[in-house]
Amino acid sequence: MSAQRRLIVIVGPTASGKSALAIALAEQLGGEVIACDSTQVYRYFDIGTGKVPAAERRGIPHHMTDLVEPEEVFTAGEYRRRATEVLEAICARGKLPILTAGTGLYLRALLEGLAEAPARSEELRERLRQRAARRGPEHLHRILRRLDQESALRIAPGDTQKVIRAIEIRLVSGEPASALHQRGRAGLEGFRVLRIGLMPARETLYKRIEQRVATMLESGWLDEVKGLLDRGITPTSKPFEFLGYSQLRDVIAGKMVFDEAIGQTQQATRQYAKRQVTWFRKEHDVHWIEEFGDEPATAADALRVIGAAEE
């Protein structure tokens, strides 16, 4: 791998330690960290999205978090545009960009590009939102399964915004989003990409997820959600549908008891991790490490992979 224009990409499920590994590598290699996460782009939603606190970054610059207000729409295409600018700036400083990828679609948009999608239809979107309000998000997801089974497998039933967009693409363009995304794409140019994947044992990962949720709560997650509502952020805005935030919002509203919310959050996070594993297993040329990223041996293994790629 050339000494110039390198890009290290770390993939893996939530709680696998991607950020810890990225920081360790950045310290060793003179790097800066880029988040590739659809939840971390929103301001104020910090604890539950897993943003690395400033005190834990060990002086390593982090990018692509806290970009937009909670009510704003942020797309994979916008992520690609902004991340490309960040990559260029990091390289101009003579630093190594190290990207931590939790959102597979954003990673695909950056590395492989996006097809030209049809324009938004606000009239159609409003009809679909009204259906979801009347009959629940599962109803829309069933519609999507009939129209575009591949997209339905990729998108969680509770992610109403993505479900609506996939239905919209199918009805407006006449073809499924999964097919549209396969053509007309321009990939990232000028970078040699090395992918490193974290894949700890599933049962151990699930235990780590349960502990992570507990740690987030100990760190003031519930108080954070209360503060978000107090500052007037719309309870139905997209970030309030993120894992844990919807459950804690319902606790505060008296719609759910606390213990049930924690159980649902842990279960939903395990399911999300499973979907991430399925997605990232399809990535090509990934050097898999079957450990957590915060273990010293993992950083050593990753450095050996990087060193071998440079030979």
N, C-alpha and C positions, 0 to 999 in steps of 0.2 A: 504494500500500500504506500502510495506516495506520501512524503512528509507534508505536502500541501493539500489543502482542500479535503481533508479527511472529515468524516462524520461518523461518530459512534452512536448507534441506536440500541438502547436497552429496552427489551420488551418483556412482558410477563404479567401475570394476574395481579390484582390488587393485593396489597399486604406482602408481596414477595420481596420487597426491599429494593426496588428500582432506584429510588432517590438516594438511599444510603450508598449503593454501589456507584452511582453517578458522581456523588461528592468525593468518594474515595479515589476514583479514577481521575477526576478533575484535579485533585491535589497532586497526584503523581505525574500527570501529563500536561499540566498547564491548561486546564479546560474551563469551560463555562457550561452551565446546565440549561437545557431548554425543556420545558414541560410540554407534553403532547397529551393533553387531557381536556375533555370537553366540559368538565365541571370547574376546573381551576381558572378558566378564563373569566369567571364572574367575580366581581368585587364583593367583599364582605362575607362570602361563604367560605370560611377558612378551615375550621377544624374538621368538619365532616368530609371535605373534599381532599383532605390529606396534603394540603400545602405545607411545605417545609418552613417552620418558623425561622425568622431571620437569625435568631440565636443559635440555630442548629445547622446553619449553612456553612459554617467554618470559613467565612470570608469568600466563598465561591459565588460569583454572580449567577442569579437565576432569572430566566426569561419566560415570557408567554403565560404569565398569570396576572390576574387582576386587570383585565383589559377592558371590560365592558360592564355597564350597569345591569342589575338583575332583570330589568324589563326589556332589555335589548335582545334582538335576535343575532345569534352568532353561528356562522355556518362553517363547514369544512373548507369551503373555498376561501373564506376570509382567513381561516387559520393558515392555509397554505400561503396566502399573500404575505401575511405578517411574519410568519416563521421564516420565509425565504429572505426577507429583509434582515431579520435577526441573524441568520446564518452568515450572510455576507458581512455584516458588521463584526461578528465574532472573529471571522477569518481575517478581516482587515486589521484587527488588533493583534494578530499572530497567535490567537488562542484556538484551542480544539473544541468544537461544538460536540456536546454529549447530550443526546436527546433521550428522555425517559417517556416511553410510549405506553399509556394505558388505554387510549381510545384508538382502536384499530382503524376506524374510518378516517380520522385525522391523519394518521401515519400514512395511509394509502394515498390520501389527497396530496400530501407533501411529496412523497417519493415517486408516485406513479401518475399524479395529476387527476383531474376530474373531467368527466364528459360534460358536454354542454347540456344542461338540464332545462326543461321548460320553465317559463316564468310562473311566478306564484299566482294563484287564482284566489283572491280574497273571498269571493262569493262562495266558492266550493269549500274553502277552509272554514268559513263561518258555519256552513251547513254541517260539516263534519264535527266541529266543536260542539254544536248544539246537540248532535246525536250522542256524543260522548257524555255531555252533561246529563242527558235524559236516561241513557241506557248503560253508561259506564264505559271505561276504556277498553274492556274486553270485547265489547261489541265491535268497536272499530278494528281491533286486532283480528277478529274473525273475518271481517270484510277483507282485510289485507291478505289473510291466508288464502282466500278464494282468488284474489287478483294477482298476488305475487308471493308465492310460498317461500321462495328463497329469502326475500326481504323480511318476511314474517318470522323466519327462524333466527334472523340476525337481530331484529329489533324487539326489545322487551315490551310486553303488553302495556306496561304502565308508562312507557315513554310516548305519550300522546302526540307530542310535536313531531317526532320522527315517523310515527305511524301515519299521521295526516299527510306529511310530505311524500311518503312512499305511495299512498293512495292517490294523491294529487298527480304525481308523475305518471302513474299507470293510466289514470283517466284522461289526462290532458295530452300525453304523448302517444298513447295507444300501446305502449310497451312497458314492461316492468322496469323498475329502477335498477334491479340486479343486472339486466341486459344493457341498459343505458350506460352503466358505469364501466362496461367492458370495452368501450370503443371511444375513439376520439380523444385520448388522453396524452398529455405531454409530461414526461417524467422530470424529476429534478436533474438539472444539468450542472456539471462542474464539480461534482462531489463523488468521492469513492466511499461507499457506505459499508460499514461493518456492523452486522447485527449480532448482539449478544442476548440470549434469552435466559430468564430465570424460571425454573420449573421445579420448585420444592415438592416433596411428596404431598399428595392431596390431603390426607388426614392431618398432617402437620400444618399445612396451609390453613385448613379450616380452623384449627385451634388458634393459630395466629390471628385469623380474622376475628374470632370471638374476643380475643384479648385486645385487639386493636379497637373494637367498638367500645369495650369497657374503658380503655385508656382515653379515648376521645371524650367520653362522658365525664371522666375524672378531670379532664382538662377544661371543662366548662362548655361542652357542646350544647346542652339544654339552655344555658344562659345566652349563648350566642344566638340561638334560634329566637328566644324571647326578644333579644335586642334587635334582630332583623325585623320582627313584626312591629316592634315599638317605633322603629324609624320609618314605618309606613310602606315597606316593601310588600307588594301585592302577594297575598298568600297563594294565589294560583299561578304566579310567574314560574317560568321553567325551573330555576334553581330549587324551588320548593318541592320539586318532584324528584330531586336527587335522593340517593340511598340515605335513609335515616332522617333527612330533613322533613319529608312528608309525614313520617311517623311522629317525630317530635312536635311538628306543627299541630298534629291531631291531638297529641297529649295536652298541649297548652289550650287547645280549643275544647277540651273535655270530651273528645270523641273516641279516645283510646286510653287505656291504662298504661302506665309506664312500663311495666314488665312485658306486656304484650308488644309494645313498640320496640323494645330491645330485641325480643325474640324475632320479630318480623324483620328488623334491620339486619340481624346476623344471618338469617335465612336468605334474604334478598341479596346480601353481599356474597354469600357462598355461591348463589346461582349466577351472579354477575361474574365472579371469578371463573366459573366453569365456562361461561360464554367467551370470556377473554382467552382462555386456554384454547378453545376450539378455533377461534379466529387466528391467534398467533401461530398455532401449529401449521397453518396454511402458508405462513410467510416462508419465503425461500432463503437459503443460505444463512440460517440462524445457527449460531454456535451455542448450544444449550448447556447450561450449568444447573445441575439438579440440587441447588442449595438456595438459601436466602441471601439477598444481596448485602446484608449487614454483617455477614460472617467474614472474618479476615481471609480465610481460604478462598472465598469467592472472588475477592478483589485480586488475589494472586493468580487465580485461574484466568480471570478476564485479562489481566496484563499479559499473560503468556499467549492468549489468543491474539491480542492486539500485536504483540511482538512478532508472532509467526506470520501474521498478515503483512507485516512491513518488510519481511525478508524477500 
